[in-house]
Amino acid sequence: MISVIQLGVLDYGIGLRLQQRLIELRKEKRIGDLLLLLEHNPVITLGRNAKRNNVLAPSQELVERGVQVFECDRGGDVTFHGTGQLVGYPIFDLRGINSFGGQRKTLGAVEYVRRLEEVLIRTCADFGIPAHPIKGLTGVWTVPESIRSEESSKLNLTPRVSAEEGKIAAIGVHISRGVTSHGFALNVNTDLDCFNLIIPCGIASRPVTSMKKELGQEISLPDVGHSVSRNFGVVFNSQMLWVENLESLLETSVGVPMKPPAELRQMHEEEDSFWV
C-alpha cells in the first residue's frame, strides 16, 4: 500500500528536510511507502550533474524575483519549480515493490524511473494530452499531434496540436539503501516564462510546455493529483490510501515538520536554511 498526502505549497528547503526525516523513518520501517504531492515556491534546483552556467539569470535578478537556488542530491541538471506545478516525492523502498505479476521484487533504478515516466504519461493521457518518453533522455514530452481521449471528451477539453515535442514533466531521483527521494515535477499551470531563467535539464534544443498550454485553459491541480495517485496504483501495482496528514502515519511524534504551509515557511525563514 502507498499512502498519499497532499501538502500544499512549501518552500523547497522545508521539503528537503521533510524528505530526509521520512527517508530515515522508511529505512527504519516505521512508515510504509509514501507519496507526497505538493507545490513549491519559486526555486531553481541543481542536481548532482548540474552545470552552474545552465542558470542564465544573474543572482540579483533571482533575488528580485524571489527565486531561491538550491543544490541537492538528486540526479540530473538544473530545473525550476514554482506554483502551478505538481511535484511528487515518492518515499519508496524499492526492495519490496510489487511486480505486475504480484510478486515482491527489488526494483532497479532504471526501471523505477521508467515507471515514473509511465505514471506521468498515463496522467497526461487522462486529460487528453498524448505524451511519451524520449530515448536517451529522462522525463516526459508531448507528442506533436492531437489525440482526443475519452476522458478529455468528458471534461470538454480540446488539446491543441503541438508543433513540436515539449517537455511537460521532469524527473530527478536519489536512492539510498533502496529508499527513494525527490521524484517528478509535472507542469500543470506553471508560468513557463520562469524556465527562461535556466537551460532546463541542460537541454537547450527542446522547449518546455504545460498542461495549461496544451489544453488552452487552467487545469485543477487536485484533479491532476488524483489522476497521478490512480496511475501510481496501476503502474506500481499497489493500493493507494489518501491520508489527511503525516501524524496519521505515526503513533507518536518523531520530529517530522508537520505544521501548515504558512507556519512551515515562517520556520524556514527563521532558520535561514537556504542558499543562493
C-alpha positions in Angstrom: 0.0 0.0 0.0 1.1 3.5 -0.8 -0.1 6.4 1.4 -0.7 9.7 -0.4 -0.5 13.1 1.3 -1.3 16.5 -0.3 0.9 19.1 1.4 0.0 22.3 -0.4 2.7 24.9 -1.1 6.1 24.5 0.6 9.5 26.2 0.5 12.0 23.9 -1.1 14.2 23.8 2.0 11.3 22.6 4.1 10.6 19.9 1.5 14.2 18.7 1.7 14.2 18.5 5.5 10.9 16.7 5.4 12.1 14.1 2.9 15.3 13.5 4.9 13.3 12.7 8.0 10.8 10.5 6.1 13.7 8.6 4.5 15.1 7.8 7.9 11.6 6.5 9.0 11.2 4.4 5.9 14.7 2.9 6.4 13.7 2.1 10.0 10.4 0.6 8.7 8.5 2.9 10.9 6.4 4.0 8.0 5.4 2.4 4.7 5.7 3.6 1.2 4.6 7.2 0.9 3.8 9.7 -2.0 4.0 13.4 -1.2 2.2 15.7 -3.6 2.9 19.5 -3.3 3.8 22.7 -5.0 7.0 24.7 -4.3 7.5 28.4 -4.1 9.8 29.6 -7.0 13.1 27.8 -6.8 15.9 26.7 -9.1 17.4 23.4 -8.1 20.8 21.9 -9.2 21.2 18.2 -9.2 24.4 16.2 -8.9 25.2 16.7 -12.6 24.3 20.3 -12.8 26.4 22.9 -14.5 26.2 26.4 -13.0 26.2 28.0 -16.4 22.8 26.5 -17.1 21.5 29.1 -14.7 21.1 32.0 -17.1 19.8 34.7 -14.8 22.2 36.7 -12.6 21.9 36.3 -8.9 20.5 39.8 -8.4 17.6 39.1 -10.8 16.8 35.9 -9.0 16.7 37.8 -5.7 14.5 40.5 -7.1 12.1 37.9 -8.5 12.0 35.9 -5.3 13.6 32.8 -6.8 15.7 30.7 -4.5 18.5 28.4 -5.6 19.3 25.1 -4.0 21.8 22.3 -4.6 20.5 18.9 -3.9 21.5 15.2 -4.2 19.0 14.2 -6.9 20.2 13.1 -10.3 20.0 15.4 -13.3 20.9 19.0 -14.1 19.1 22.3 -13.5 15.3 22.6 -13.2 12.7 25.1 -12.0 9.8 24.6 -9.5 7.0 27.0 -8.9 3.4 27.3 -8.1 1.1 25.7 -10.6 3.5 22.8 -10.9 2.6 19.4 -9.3 5.7 18.0 -7.6 5.7 14.4 -6.4 8.1 12.9 -3.9 7.8 9.1 -3.6 9.5 7.8 -0.5 9.5 4.1 -1.6 11.6 1.1 -0.5 12.5 -0.4 -3.9 13.3 -3.7 -2.2 9.7 -4.6 -1.8 7.8 -3.2 -4.8 5.1 -5.3 -6.4 5.8 -6.5 -9.9 2.8 -6.7 -12.3 2.6 -10.4 -11.5 2.0 -9.6 -7.9 5.4 -10.8 -6.7 7.6 -8.8 -4.4 10.9 -7.8 -6.0 13.8 -5.3 -5.8 13.2 -2.6 -8.4 16.3 -1.3 -10.1 16.9 2.4 -10.5 16.4 2.4 -14.3 13.1 0.5 -14.1 11.9 2.8 -11.3 12.5 5.9 -13.4 10.7 4.2 -16.4 7.7 3.6 -14.1 7.6 7.2 -13.0 7.6 8.2 -16.7 4.7 5.8 -17.3 2.7 7.3 -14.4 3.1 10.8 -15.9 2.3 9.6 -19.5 -0.9 8.0 -18.2 -1.8 11.1 -16.3 -1.3 13.3 -19.3 -3.5 10.9 -21.3 -6.3 11.2 -18.7 -6.6 14.8 -19.8 -6.3 14.2 -23.5 -2.6 15.1 -23.8 -0.6 12.5 -25.7 2.9 12.2 -24.2 5.9 9.9 -24.4 9.5 9.4 -23.2 12.4 10.1 -25.5 15.2 7.5 -25.8 18.4 8.6 -24.1 16.6 11.3 -22.0 14.8 11.3 -18.7 11.3 12.8 -18.4 8.1 13.1 -20.5 7.4 15.0 -23.6 4.2 15.8 -25.5 3.6 14.1 -28.8 3.3 16.7 -31.7 -0.2 15.7 -32.7 -3.7 16.0 -31.1 -5.2 12.7 -29.8 -8.5 13.2 -28.1 -9.2 10.7 -25.3 -12.5 9.6 -23.9 -11.6 11.3 -20.6 -10.9 14.7 -22.3 -14.2 14.4 -24.1 -16.0 14.1 -20.7 -14.1 17.1 -19.4 -14.8 19.1 -22.6 -11.2 19.7 -23.1 -9.7 20.1 -26.6 -6.0 19.5 -26.8 -4.1 21.8 -29.1 -1.9 20.5 -31.8 1.7 20.8 -30.6 4.1 21.9 -33.3 7.0 20.2 -31.6 7.8 18.0 -28.7 7.6 20.0 -25.4 8.9 18.7 -22.1 5.9 18.6 -19.8 7.4 16.7 -16.9 10.9 16.4 -15.4 12.3 13.6 -13.2 15.2 13.5 -10.9 15.7 10.9 -8.1 18.0 9.8 -5.4 18.2 6.3 -4.0 19.9 5.4 -0.7 19.9 1.8 0.6 17.0 1.1 -1.6 14.8 4.1 -0.4 13.9 6.8 -2.9 13.6 10.5 -2.6 13.0 13.5 -4.8 10.9 12.5 -7.8 9.0 14.4 -10.5 7.6 17.8 -11.5 4.6 17.9 -13.8 3.9 21.3 -15.4 0.2 21.9 -14.9 -0.5 25.6 -14.8 3.2 26.6 -14.4 4.4 30.0 -15.5 6.6 28.8 -18.4 8.4 32.2 -18.6 10.3 31.2 -15.5 12.1 28.5 -17.5 13.9 31.3 -19.4 15.9 31.8 -16.2 17.7 28.4 -16.9 18.5 25.9 -19.5 16.0 23.3 -18.3 17.8 20.0 -17.6 20.7 21.3 -19.6 18.7 20.8 -22.9 18.6 24.0 -24.9 17.2 22.5 -28.1 13.8 21.4 -26.7 11.0 23.7 -25.4 9.1 23.3 -22.1 5.3 23.1 -22.1 2.5 22.6 -19.6 -1.0 21.1 -19.4 -2.4 24.6 -19.5 -0.6 25.5 -22.7 -1.5 22.2 -24.4 -5.2 22.4 -23.4 -5.6 26.2 -23.6 -7.1 26.5 -20.1 -6.1 26.1 -16.5 -6.4 22.6 -15.0 -7.4 21.7 -11.5 -4.3 20.6 -9.6 -6.4 18.4 -7.2 -7.8 16.6 -10.2 -4.3 16.1 -11.6 -3.1 14.9 -8.2 -5.9 12.3 -8.0 -5.0 11.2 -11.5 -1.4 10.8 -10.5 -2.4 8.8 -7.5 -4.6 6.4 -9.5 -1.8 5.9 -12.0 0.7 5.2 -9.3 -1.6 2.4 -8.1 -1.7 0.9 -11.6 1.9 1.2 -12.5 3.3 0.1 -9.1 0.6 -2.5 -8.7 -0.4 -1.1 -5.3 -3.4 0.2 -3.4 -3.4 3.9 -2.8 -4.6 5.4 0.5 -5.1 9.1 0.9 -4.3 10.3 4.4 -5.1 13.6 5.9 -1.7 14.4 7.4 1.7 13.0 8.4 0.7 12.4 12.0 -1.8 9.8 10.9 1.0 7.6 9.7 2.8 7.6 13.0 1.8 6.6 16.5 3.9 9.2 18.2 5.6 12.5 17.2 9.0 11.8 15.7 10.2 15.3 14.9 8.9 15.5 11.3 7.8 19.0 10.4 4.0 18.7 10.4 2.9 22.4 10.5 0.6 24.1 8.0 2.5 25.6 5.0 2.4 29.2 6.3 4.0 28.1 9.6 6.5 26.0 7.7 7.5 28.9 5.6 7.9 31.1 8.7 10.1 28.4 10.4 12.1 28.1 7.2 12.8 31.8 7.1 13.8 31.9 10.8 16.3 29.1 10.4 17.8 30.5 7.2 18.3 27.1 5.7 18.7 28.1 2.1 21.5 29.5 0.0 21.7 31.3 -3.3 
